[in-house]
Every structure is written in structure tokens, then in C-alpha cells.
Amino acid sequence: MLFGLPTWAQFAPAAGKPGSTALKHDSGCFINWASVCRVERGYRDISKPDSGFVTAGTELSATGPALQNGVLSLGDGGRAVLEFPSPIVDGTGWDFAVFENTFLDTFLELAFVEVSTDGKRFVRFPASSLSDTQTQTGAFGYTRPEKVNNLAGKYISGYGTPFDLGELKDSAGIDIDNIRFVRVVDVVGSLNDKYATRDAVGRKINDPWPTRFASGGFDLDAVGVIHQKWPLGVDVKEQKDGGLVYPNPVENGIMNVQSAEQGLLFLYDLSGREIAQFNIQKGKNRLDLSIPTGMYFVVMECNSVFYKKTVVFR
């Protein structure tokens, strides 16, 4: 037994394996992405300040959808604060996900994840690490994803590590239905007491260290939003069986909507700006839309029941 946890305890496995919680970057669950990033870079090697700071990527790299703008390296103990077009809210299940760029299921550079309503008071998700702490993981050493939980960087490039705001419902100083900031803080994977970072129960977190290169530390790709406060004051509920939008992706601007009743359909871009509004009739509706290619989301209101879906136009 270790800190109240059995040493055989396991968490979710790598992307693609049964029981994994990994969310693919092009999943329809993502309705928005971080739009602003501010970074405080960390050292290439925190034990050697003359090693300088990491330099790979820019703040722009961490905004927008995953796999599109490159990555932002944080360095030892570096941190990035992300802002969003609309606040993240606590919905059913996962509420947002953080993407890293690791190329192997077992080469994991980890980071803590914190959230804030006002940008001043941040609350950290309770992280767990059951990795071995007897031997330092080298710069290109391995970490098993089954041994870590609530740490960003758990999954391979293109797959996000999800977080549920409901876990923080009893935290003081934040409103889990009005999260405007997400902070990602690099885990310094050193086992040296002077530099080590620890999980929620005080256990040292062992991950690749030292990483004395320009792209050292956690490499932040993106933060994707699953549940957000809807623009224009509309409180969009979980998806109901009120309608069916197809095909998805939409080809040549032709979108079909199959509805069980009359209602209104709204089309928004990823910033929350309304693009179009339509009256929907019961049965099949054919909409001809001349809009740029990209990702949008649909809201359909029928007798106060809201149906939402992310669609791609190409």
C-alpha cells in the first residue's frame, strides 16, 4: 500500500486500447478551442539555470484545433494560460481535453492542469502517479499511461487527455460553470528532492528528465472544449433525439436535417458567432449553404429541447 493506494492500481490505458479515455482530435465532441495563450517558459534544465530557456513554438502554437499550429514547449516547470471564446462549463462527462505531441504511447511528458474563473485563483485537478520512483526516467525513457491520471500528456499525439470539471465541484474560489482560464504546468520529472514535483498525495512524479533541448518539457498542442457556455445567453442542454444532421462532413454546402418536429436551427462558427438561422419543418429539410470550409456547430431548438452537433464543411 502506498499513500492509501494499492501498488497494483491502474488507470486508463493508451489510446486505442479498451478502457482508454483518449479523445481523438477530430472527434465531434469538440465544439471550440483555446483562442489566446500566455506562456512563462521554463529552463531546459532547472538544475542548470545557465542552460537557458526552451524556445520551441510560440503562443499561437497552442491556440486553435490540435495538429494545426505546431506545439509550444514549456520547459522545466514552465506554464501556459489558455483563454476561450466562451467559458467552459460542467456538463455530462468530460468538459475539455489537453493535447500533447508525444510520438510513442510510453514516451510521456506530463503536465498538471488547473482551471480558473477569474484568472487569479486556480484550482488543480488532483493528479496521480504510480510510476516507479526508485530510478530516474531518462530523457528518452518510458512511462506507462496506466500509471498516471489527471495529468496532461498521457496520450499520443492527436489524442487529448480529458478532464471533468465535476471533480472540482467542492473547490472554493472557482465557478465550474464559468471557467475562463485553463493553466497547463509542466511536471519537472526529476526525483531530486530539490526539483521534484509531486502528485495530489505527495508522491514524486517521474517522467523524462533532464531534457536539455529547445523543445524540452511538456509540448502543448491544443486545448479542446466539449462543454461551453453558449453565446447569446442560450443554455444549450445535452444532445437530445430532436434531430439528425447529415452527411457529416457536409459536401458541396448541402446539409440535410431530419427533424421530429418544427423548430429553429442556428449555425455558429467556432468563435460563437451566428452564421445562419433557419426555420425547420417536421421531416426532412434540405439546406443549401454557401460558407467557407471548416468546423461549425449546429443548435436546433424544438419545443425548448436543444439539439447540438458539430459539423464539418468541406
N, C-alpha and C positions, 0 to 999 in steps of 0.2 A: 504494500500500500504506500502511495506517495502523495502527500498533501491531500489526503482524503480520496484519491483516485486510484483504482486498481491499475497496476503497471501494464495490464493487457488491454486496457481500454483503447478503443479505436474510434476514429471519426470517419467522415465520408471519404471515399477513395478518389482516385484520379478521374479526370473527365472521361466519359465513355464507359466507365465501369458501373455495374449495378450498385445503386445506392449513392452515386455521386450527386452532389448538389451543383455541379458546374453548369453555368448558363452560357450558351453559345452567343457570340457577339451579334449574330443576325436574327436572334430569336424575336418573335413578335411581342414578347413581354416588355421589351424596352420601348418606352414612349418618349424619352428625352435623354439628353446627355449634358454633362457639365459644359458651361459656356465661358467661364472665367477661371483662371488658375493663378495663384500666387505661390511662389516657391522660396524656401530657405534652404539652400544647398548644404549638404554635409561634406565632411572631408573624405578623400579617397581612403584614408586610413586614420581613424580617430586617434590611434595611439601615436601617430606621427603627424602632427599639425603641418610640418613643412612639406607633407605630401600634396598639399593643395586641395582645392575643392573639385568635385566632379563637374563635368561640363556638358555631358551628352544631352541633347534635346533642348527644347525651350518650353516656356509656359504654354504656348499654343499647342505643343505636342500632346498635352493631357486633356485638351478640350475636344468636343465633338465625338463622333462614334469611334469605337475601338477599331484598330487596324487601319486607320486612315491618316493620322497626322504624325506618326512616329511615336517615340516614347520620351519621357522626362526622367532622367536618372536623379535620385535623391541623395546618394552618398550616405556615409555612416551617420545615422540619426537625423538626416535631412527630412524636411516635411513640406507638404504641399496642401494648400487650402483651396477647395473647389467650390464654386458657386453655380447656381442653376437658374434657368429662366423662370421656373415656378418652384415653390417649396416642395420637398419630398414629404409624403405623409405615410402613416402607418396603415397599410391595407392588409388584406389576407395573404399570409405567406411572406415571401421576400419582398423588400421595398426598393433595394438598389444593389448594384454589384460593382466591384472594383476589378479592373483588368490589368494584368502584368504581361510581360513578354517572354517568359521562360520558354525554352525550346525542348525541354525534357520534363516528363511527369515528375521526376525526382530531383531536378535541379531547381530548388525553390529559394527565391529571395523574398523575404517576408516583410510585412508592414502592419502596424497597428492601424485601426480605423476608428475615428472619433467623429461625432456629429455635434452641431450647434444650431441654435435658433438665432442667436444674436451676434455670432462671430466672436464672442468673448468667452463664454462658458462652454467648454467642450466636454463631452462625456464619451469615454472609450468603451467600445464593445469588449466584454470580458474574454480575453484570448486564452487559449490553452495550448501548451506544447508538451508533448510526452516524448520528444526526441531524446536520444542519449545525450548526457551531459558529461560523460567521462572523457571523451575525445573530441577535440575541436574539429568541426567540419571545415575542410579546406576550401580555398577559393572556388574550386570547381567540384566540391563534394556533394553528396546526395542527402536529401531529406525526404522522408516518406509522407505524402499528403495525409495518410491515415493517422498521422501522429499530431496534426495541428488542426485547430479550429478557431474560427473568428479571427483569422489572420489573412489579410490580402496577400496575393501571390501564391495561393495554394494550388492554382490550376495553370495549365499550359496556355501559351499564347492563343488568343481567340476565345477563351472561356473565362467568364467572370466568376469571382468569388462573391456569393450573395450574402446580404445582411438583412436582418429583420428588426425593424425599429421597436417591435413589441417587446424585445428583450430588455429595452431600456425604459419601459413604461413607469417604473418606480423611481427613476432618476430625477434629482432636483435640478432646476435651472434650465431645463430644455422642455420644449413642447414637441412631442413626437409626431404631431400633425402639422408641424410648421418648421421643418428642418431646411435651413437655407444654406448651410455650410457642411461640407464633409472634409475632414482633415486626415491625410494619409501620412503616417510617421514611420520612417524606416526602422526596422529592427536591427540593432547592432548585434550581430550574431556571435560576438566574442564570448568566451567562457571566462575571461579575465574579470574578476570582480570589479575592477576599476571602470570597465567599459560595458559590461554585460547589461542587457535589458531583460526584463522578466515578464512572465505571463501573469494572469489575474491572481494566482495563488503564490506568486513569488518564485516560481521555477525559472531558471535561466533558459533563454531561447537560443538554441544552437542552429545557426544557418551559415552559409558560406562566408568565411572571413579569414584573413583580410582580402579585400577586393581593391587592390591599388591600381585602378584604371579609371579612365574618364567616365565610363558608364557603370561605376561601382554602385552597390546598394540597390534598393528597390527601383525598378524601372516602371514608372506609371504610364499606362497606355490610355486609360479612359475610366470614367465612372458613368454607368448607365442607370437611368431612373426607371423603375417599374410602377410605382405609385406616386402621383404628384397632385398637388392642389390645382384644380382645374382653373383655367383663365375665366374671366368674366364672372367670377363668383359661382360658377356651376359646380355642384358637388357630384362628381361622376362616381357612381357605385360600381361594384364588381360586375363583370360582364354577365348579362342575362341572355336567355334564349329568345331575345326580341328580334333578332335579325341575322342575316348571313350576307357577308360581303365577299364577292368572288369575281374573277380569279384574283389570287394574291401570290405573286406580283401582278399588278394591273398592266395589261399590254395595250399600247396604242390609245391610252386615255379612256378606254371603255371599262366602266366599273358597274357590275350588276349588284343589286341589293334585293334580297328576298326577305320580305317583312311579314310578320303575322298580323300586323295592324297598321293603321295610318300613323304618321308621325313626322318628325323633323330630323333631317340629317345635317350635321355640321362637319366640315373638313378643316383641320388645323395643320399648320406646319410645326416643326419641332420646337420652335420658339413660343408656341402657343397662339400665334396669330391666325385668326379665322380666314380661310381661303375661299370657302363657298358654303352656301346653305341651300337645302332642297326640301321640298315637300315630298314625302314618301307615301305611296299608296300601298294598301294591302296587296300582297302578292309580289310579283317580280317587277323591279324597276331597273331601267337601263339608263345610266348616266354617262354623258359624253363630256369629258373634262380635258381642257387644254391647259395643263400645268407642267412645270419643269419636272424632270425625273428626280427621284429621291424618296425619302421616307416621310409619311404623313400619318396622322391618326384621325379616325372617324368616331364621332359620337352621334348616336341615334336616340332620340327621345320619343318614347311611345307610352302615353298614359303614366308619365312620371317614372317610368323604368328606363334607365340609361344603359345603352349597349356601347361598348368601346372596343376598337380594334385598330391595330397598327397595320398600315398597308404600304406597299412599295410600288411606285410608278416607275416604269422603265420603257 
